[in-house]
Amino acid sequence: MTFGALAVVVAVVVGIIGVIAANHTATGGPGGDGIGAAAAPAPSSTVESTPAPEDTMLENPNGAGVPSGIYLKPVYHDLKITKAGTVVEGLDLHGRIIVKAENVTIRNSIIRGADSGSKHGMIDARDGFANLVVENVEIVPTVSSLYVNGIMGYNFTLRGSNVHEVIDQVDITGPNVLIEGNWFHDNLHYLVDPTHENGPSHDDNIEVFVVENLVVKDNYMSGQDNANLQLSQLRGIIKNVSFTGNHVSGGWCSLNFSEKDLGPIQGISVMDNVFTGNTTIPNCQVIVPNTTTVAISGNTYPDGSSANFVKRG
């Protein structure tokens, strides 16, 4: 091929790529439907992530995520939901969702964060507007970062969703949360994390800072370095927590409950779960201070033997 012919081929290919990009870029902005663009992409961390301990969970064991056969429309900006009753569905969203209204439903969508990188929750429910329902979504950031989580906030239900390649799948900062039938796996893990005094990152499937009325049931949970469920009374009292029917794997201890300086955690039940037993601290299903009482029964290892053990510490 002559140099002139090669130049023509290159020009044609570049032109085709430009047309494809233009056809797949959604435009958007503030509008009367309560959905608009929100600024916020943040640069990704320059610190390389390292794999968390090997994930022994089966591939999508409960069919969580977007059902097959659903067309997803590409959208390339954050969504800020300000209209009560809004339903967001059928999107391949290259951005975050910030919830600022009651009775919002998010379903049958993939949420990736900005292509340039995002911070905080891919779904931000930290204002706690009532009755948020998130179901049958996949949350998987395009850009890995020390600062990216799945969903953050309170007053929400997360059901039937596939959340992975984040630090924490769920961060809870208030009351009334139901987490049901999800698949949490393959967390990001960093050996150097500036937010933890340059020690390793503190990646959990679910981290709770304050809550009243939390139900975690029928989930498959793995891939984290620290805990499947971390209760830490860093922002207030934690009480009325039910952890039931889950299949959990990995971490230092599966469930880690910390009182901090706020006294015993009240109303914890851990029942009918399957623990794989592959924790860093051997057979550490639950670690809890001496002053916190846990109702624990019906928990087993995969072979059916009892896993109703509590480690005090």
HELIX and SHEET records of a PDB file:
HELIX    1   1 PHE A    3  ASN A   23  1                                  21    
HELIX    2   2 PRO A  194  HIS A  196  5                                   3    
SHEET    1   A 2 THR A  50  PRO A  51  0                                        
SHEET    2   A 2 LEU A 188  HIS A 189 -1                                        
SHEET    1   B 9 LYS A  73  VAL A  75  0                                        
SHEET    2   B 9 LEU A  91  LEU A  93  1                                        
SHEET    3   B 9 ILE A 110  ILE A 111  1                                        
SHEET    4   B 9 GLU A 138  ILE A 139  1                                        
SHEET    5   B 9 ASN A 162  HIS A 164  1                                        
SHEET    6   B 9 TRP A 183  HIS A 185  1                                        
SHEET    7   B 9 TYR A 220  MET A 221  1                                        
SHEET    8   B 9 HIS A 247  VAL A 248  1                                        
SHEET    9   B 9 VAL A 274  PHE A 275  1                                        
SHEET    1   C11 LEU A  79  ILE A  81  0                                        
SHEET    2   C11 ILE A  97  VAL A  99  1                                        
SHEET    3   C11 HIS A 120  ALA A 125  1                                        
SHEET    4   C11 VAL A 148  GLY A 153  1                                        
SHEET    5   C11 VAL A 170  THR A 173  1                                        
SHEET    6   C11 ILE A 206  LYS A 217  1                                        
SHEET    7   C11 VAL A 177  GLU A 180  1                                        
SHEET    8   C11 PHE A 156  ARG A 159  1                                        
SHEET    9   C11 LEU A 132  GLU A 135  1                                        
SHEET   10   C11 THR A 105  ARG A 107  1                                        
SHEET   11   C11 VAL A  87  GLU A  89  1                                        
SHEET    1   D10 LEU A  79  ILE A  81  0                                        
SHEET    2   D10 ILE A  97  VAL A  99  1                                        
SHEET    3   D10 HIS A 120  ALA A 125  1                                        
SHEET    4   D10 VAL A 148  GLY A 153  1                                        
SHEET    5   D10 VAL A 170  THR A 173  1                                        
SHEET    6   D10 ILE A 206  LYS A 217  1                                        
SHEET    7   D10 LEU A 229  SER A 232  1                                        
SHEET    8   D10 LEU A 255  SER A 258  1                                        
SHEET    9   D10 VAL A 286  VAL A 288  1                                        
SHEET   10   D10 VAL A 310  ARG A 312  1                                        
SHEET    1   E 9 LEU A  79  ILE A  81  0                                        
SHEET    2   E 9 ILE A  97  VAL A  99  1                                        
SHEET    3   E 9 HIS A 120  ALA A 125  1                                        
SHEET    4   E 9 VAL A 148  GLY A 153  1                                        
SHEET    5   E 9 VAL A 170  THR A 173  1                                        
SHEET    6   E 9 ILE A 206  LYS A 217  1                                        
SHEET    7   E 9 ILE A 238  THR A 244  1                                        
SHEET    8   E 9 GLN A 266  MET A 271  1                                        
SHEET    9   E 9 VAL A 294  SER A 297  1                                        
END                                                                             
